[in-house]
Amino acid sequence: MTETGKKVALITGITGQSGSYLAELLLSKGYQVNGIIRRSSSFNTARIEHIYQDPHEKDYRFRLWYGDLSDSGVLLKLLSQIQPDEVYNLGAQSHVKVSFEIPEYTADIDAIGTLRLLEAIRYLKSSCKFYQASSSEMFGSSPPPQNEKTQFAPRSPYAASKVFAHHTTVNYREAYGIFACSGILMNHESPRRGETFVTRKITHAIAKILNKKQEKIYLGNLDAKRDWGYAPDFVEGMWMMLQQPQADDYILATGEMHSVREFLEEAFKLVDLDWKNYVETDPRYFRPTDVDELRGDSSKAKAKFGWQPKVKFKDLVRLMVIEDLKLAGLDPSKYGLEARHPLTATFLKDLP
Ligand SMILES: NC(=O)c1ccc[n+]([C@@H]2O[C@H](COP(=O)([O-])OP(=O)(O)OC[C@H]3O[C@@H](n4cnc5c(N)ncnc54)[C@H](OP(=O)(O)O)[C@@H]3O)[C@@H](O)[C@H]2O)c1
């Protein structure tokens, strides 16, 4: 808590899709938000530039600190300096296909990075609450619907690393009484999704195709089925988990499942194009072992704290297409899409 009574949050992965929405949500709730960013030779803060604040201001509400999940010393230093009430561990090498190419790095950041953070919390005897960004990829080949009791059967270095981080979170809760929650989240997307993830790759390509800057889009497995939700809905669920009287693990999901092919159909239809004329499969994008079907059952989160997703598949596709058209300088109303989709409004409207 700050001297002026603000709750203090620390977010790893604040420059990412979910980290940026979570920062907005917490600011709208009056938190002081601290984020760990990696040193990079070019700026990687595009998603949070609109909430940046001059670090010289007293009683600041938003500050960025250099750090890395590979560096125990800096995690220890930042935790003891910032004294957070809540820590959200969203930092990760989060790309499943890339995890096959850099497995050791993925495990170092996603698995051991989580251990480093929890160990620093334990060592400092911090009373902060801890959120771990676990993933539905951990279920791997376990058939849907997946809930908190479903067996993990990871099919990638990313998923195996997240399983380690999940069990470590549960163990630190049981062994040391740390208020540590693992949120097992099905895929969540948004206009801020990285451009190499399949949903955004598609909506980004549509805008380029319309602008005649791209002719084809190359994808991997079109039959993979996922439970796609909207990232702002999901970050609200992360925060809700930490407000409960007891730490626990929860699935967040829409409960709907759609294939990549269906995403293509829905997205291209919105701009009156037939996806089959533009899409080619490229074996390079197939994973050595893939996950066929993910569909989550989030009834525990609904029963315990009333969490429910507001945005489902069709609205999600639509808002992502609209935002990519606008980014490319195209007018969505030309395609009968509203120029400003109400669902794209973020927590910004509530910011102090
Ligand atoms: N989105 C989903 O569908 C989904 C589903 C389940 C779980 N998750 C998990 O939820 C978290 C957030 O997902 P997201 O979609 O927001 O991912 P994202 O957009 O890829 O963001 C990942 C974040 O982690 C940071 N990061 C990467 N390596 C790091 C390191 N060595 N040290 C510190 N930070 C590092 C990145 O920083 P840079 O900007 O510097 O790269 C970025 O801020 C991730 O842990 C992801 O695995 C995501």
The ligand as an SDF file (V2000), in Angstrom:
LIG
                    3D

 48 52  0  0  0  0  0  0  0  0999 V2000
   -2.8750  -15.0250  -24.7470 N   0  0  0  0  0  0  0  0  0  0  0  0
   -3.2410  -16.2610  -24.5070 C   0  0  0  0  0  0  0  0  0  0  0  0
   -4.0390  -16.8440  -25.2320 O   0  0  0  0  0  0  0  0  0  0  0  0
   -2.7170  -16.9650  -23.2810 C   0  0  0  0  0  0  0  0  0  0  0  0
   -3.4120  -18.0830  -22.7960 C   0  0  0  0  0  0  0  0  0  0  0  0
   -2.9560  -18.6880  -21.6160 C   0  0  0  0  0  0  0  0  0  0  0  0
   -1.8320  -18.2040  -20.9880 C   0  0  0  0  0  0  0  0  0  0  0  0
   -1.1520  -17.1380  -21.5220 N   0  0  0  0  0  0  0  0  0  0  0  0
    0.0180  -16.6320  -20.7960 C   0  0  0  0  0  0  0  0  0  0  0  0
   -0.3650  -15.3610  -20.2940 O   0  0  0  0  0  0  0  0  0  0  0  0
    0.7500  -14.4920  -20.2910 C   0  0  0  0  0  0  0  0  0  0  0  0
    0.4260  -13.2340  -21.0940 C   0  0  0  0  0  0  0  0  0  0  0  0
    0.0960  -13.6150  -22.4330 O   0  0  0  0  0  0  0  0  0  0  0  0
    0.1540  -12.5520  -23.6190 P   0  0  0  0  0  0  0  0  0  0  0  0
   -0.7760  -13.0380  -24.6530 O   0  0  0  0  0  0  0  0  0  0  0  0
    0.0260  -11.1700  -23.0820 O   0  0  0  0  0  0  0  0  0  0  0  0
    1.6610  -12.7850  -24.1200 O   0  0  0  0  0  0  0  0  0  0  0  0
    2.6220  -11.7930  -24.9410 P   0  0  0  0  0  0  0  0  0  0  0  0
    1.8290  -10.7460  -25.6380 O   0  0  0  0  0  0  0  0  0  0  0  0
    3.5390  -12.6500  -25.7460 O   0  0  0  0  0  0  0  0  0  0  0  0
    3.4810  -11.0700  -23.7910 O   0  0  0  0  0  0  0  0  0  0  0  0
    4.5320  -11.7230  -23.1370 C   0  0  0  0  0  0  0  0  0  0  0  0
    5.2060  -10.7410  -22.2120 C   0  0  0  0  0  0  0  0  0  0  0  0
    6.2800  -11.4070  -21.5330 O   0  0  0  0  0  0  0  0  0  0  0  0
    7.4370  -10.6020  -21.6260 C   0  0  0  0  0  0  0  0  0  0  0  0
    8.6570  -11.4070  -21.5310 N   0  0  0  0  0  0  0  0  0  0  0  0
    9.1390  -12.2790  -22.4350 C   0  0  0  0  0  0  0  0  0  0  0  0
   10.3030  -12.7950  -22.0150 N   0  0  0  0  0  0  0  0  0  0  0  0
   10.5600  -12.2370  -20.8130 C   0  0  0  0  0  0  0  0  0  0  0  0
   11.6320  -12.3290  -19.8870 C   0  0  0  0  0  0  0  0  0  0  0  0
   12.7040  -13.0920  -20.1440 N   0  0  0  0  0  0  0  0  0  0  0  0
   11.5790  -11.6160  -18.7350 N   0  0  0  0  0  0  0  0  0  0  0  0
   10.5170  -10.8050  -18.4860 C   0  0  0  0  0  0  0  0  0  0  0  0
    9.4760  -10.6490  -19.3390 N   0  0  0  0  0  0  0  0  0  0  0  0
    9.5030  -11.3520  -20.4900 C   0  0  0  0  0  0  0  0  0  0  0  0
    7.3040   -9.9140  -22.9730 C   0  0  0  0  0  0  0  0  0  0  0  0
    8.1650   -8.8170  -23.0460 O   0  0  0  0  0  0  0  0  0  0  0  0
    8.6590   -8.1720  -24.4730 P   0  0  0  0  0  0  0  0  0  0  0  0
    7.5760   -7.1990  -24.8580 O   0  0  0  0  0  0  0  0  0  0  0  0
    9.9340   -7.5380  -24.1190 O   0  0  0  0  0  0  0  0  0  0  0  0
    8.7880   -9.3110  -25.4410 O   0  0  0  0  0  0  0  0  0  0  0  0
    5.8280   -9.5360  -22.9260 C   0  0  0  0  0  0  0  0  0  0  0  0
    5.6540   -8.3980  -22.1350 O   0  0  0  0  0  0  0  0  0  0  0  0
    1.9150  -15.3160  -20.8260 C   0  0  0  0  0  0  0  0  0  0  0  0
    2.5870  -15.8900  -19.7270 O   0  0  0  0  0  0  0  0  0  0  0  0
    1.2430  -16.4030  -21.6400 C   0  0  0  0  0  0  0  0  0  0  0  0
    2.0620  -17.5360  -21.7400 O   0  0  0  0  0  0  0  0  0  0  0  0
   -1.5810  -16.5030  -22.6300 C   0  0  0  0  0  0  0  0  0  0  0  0
  1  2  1  0
  2  3  2  0
  2  4  1  0
  4  5  1  0
  4 48  2  0
  5  6  2  0
  6  7  1  0
  7  8  2  0
  8  9  1  0
  8 48  1  0
  9 10  1  0
  9 46  1  0
 10 11  1  0
 11 12  1  0
 11 44  1  0
 12 13  1  0
 13 14  1  0
 14 15  2  0
 14 16  1  0
 14 17  1  0
 17 18  1  0
 18 19  2  0
 18 20  1  0
 18 21  1  0
 21 22  1  0
 22 23  1  0
 23 24  1  0
 23 42  1  0
 24 25  1  0
 25 26  1  0
 25 36  1  0
 26 27  1  0
 26 35  1  0
 27 28  2  0
 28 29  1  0
 29 30  1  0
 29 35  2  0
 30 31  1  0
 30 32  2  0
 32 33  1  0
 33 34  2  0
 34 35  1  0
 36 37  1  0
 36 42  1  0
 37 38  1  0
 38 39  2  0
 38 40  1  0
 38 41  1  0
 42 43  1  0
 44 45  1  0
 44 46  1  0
 46 47  1  0
M  CHG  2   8   1  16  -1
M  END
$$$$
